[in-house]
């Protein structure tokens, strides 16, 4: 049976790890290099590093910081934020990233997905999708959740898969930072309609929320930030509890 993955997310702004609620009210959560090293040592299966203001500020991801993080960890490491070209990805992979995550740039230029897959392979390419419910329909948002679009979450996710992406990182903006649980109904639909792994993001508050997103949401991996950054949940304890509940984990 394929093991489920636990993935801490390091949202980076001005070189520091930050965390907010519903993509707003950011507060400092520590040094990303130190946090990455701790997570790699204490049982995280992967890391995701998102330079959350790179697109809005029209600059590239902090490649030097990527290099520092990569030098300190021995687990797969995904980097996103401000990635818009094949050359951008080349730099990040050379600096130690294992995978890259694209979001706004993929919506603006869907052929970028095809180009990146052709150059680097599906296993390297994660497409992140930020969405919230508007009038009962899940709508995709860009630029760190600041710009709404008319794109439907499920239609866009299907197109992303057809263009060759290896994984989808779905963040429910409605659930982000609330600690009320993941968007399991939407996650289950994504997992049912698609054949590529789905990473759940937004809403983790306790161990049961992780169990629910694997059981009810059918997610392949669960990503969280504040509950790990502020030591509300220890990853090793979480994985042991999930294993005890019958969810396959790499311990």
Secondary structure as UniProt FT lines:
FT   STRAND          4..13
FT   TURN            14..15
FT   STRAND          16..21
FT   TURN            22..23
FT   STRAND          24..30
FT   HELIX           32..41
FT   TURN            42..43
FT   STRAND          46..51
FT   TURN            52..58
FT   HELIX           63..72
FT   STRAND          76..80
FT   HELIX           86..94
FT   TURN            95..96
FT   STRAND          99..102
FT   HELIX           104..108
FT   HELIX           111..120
FT   HELIX           122..124
FT   STRAND          125..134
FT   TURN            135..136
FT   STRAND          137..142
FT   TURN            143..146
FT   STRAND          147..152
FT   HELIX           153..162
FT   TURN            163..164
FT   STRAND          167..172
FT   TURN            173..178
FT   HELIX           184..193
FT   STRAND          197..201
FT   HELIX           207..215
FT   STRAND          221..224
FT   HELIX           226..229
FT   TURN            230..231
FT   HELIX           235..244
FT   TURN            245..246
//
